Amino acid sequence: KLTSEGVTADGKPMSVSYTANYDGKDYPIVGSPAADTVAFRRIDANTIERTDKKAGKVVQVLTRVMAKDGKSFTVTTKGTTAKGDPIHNVAVFEKQ
C-alpha cells in the first residue's frame, strides 16, 4: 500500500495512492497523471519490477534493486511522462 502526498512544480497539491500485491496483476492507481494501473512482480530476493499502465498500455517500468548489504537501493525508471516525453532515470537511495 502506498499513499504519497506533495506539491507539483506549479504549486498545486497532489496525492497518489494504490494497494497492490506482488502477483503481476494490474491494480488501480489513484491520482497519477501518467498511469491508471500498477502491477508488481518479484524478480528475485533483492529485485522488484513495477509496471505502470495508462488505458492498458505500458507507460513506465520501474526496477527496484536492494543492495545485498541492505544499505542502499536503486530505482531505474524507463518509459514516458504523462505528456509523452521519454524517461530514463536512475535514482540511488542510501540508508542514513
Residue, then its C-alpha position, 0 to 999 in steps of 0.5 A: k500500500l502506498t499513499s504519497e502526498g506533495v506539491t507539483a512544480d506549479g504549486k498545486p497539491m497532489s496525492v497518489s495512492y494504490t494497494a497492490n500485491y506482488d502477483g503481476k496483476d494490474y491494480p488501480i492507481v489513484g491520482s497519477p497523471a501518467a498511469d491508471t494501473v500498477a502491477f508488481r512482480r518479484i524478480d528475485a530476493n533483492t529485485i522488484e519490477r513495477t509496471d505502470k499502465k495508462a488505458g492498458k498500455v505500458v507507460q513506465v517500468l520501474t526496477r527496484v534493486m536492494a543492495k545485498d548489504g541492505k544499505s542502499f537501493t536503486v530505482t531505474t525508471k524507463g518509459t514516458t511522462a504523462k505528456g509523452d516525453p521519454i524517461h530514463n532515470v536512475a535514482v540511488f537511495e542510501k540508508q542514513 
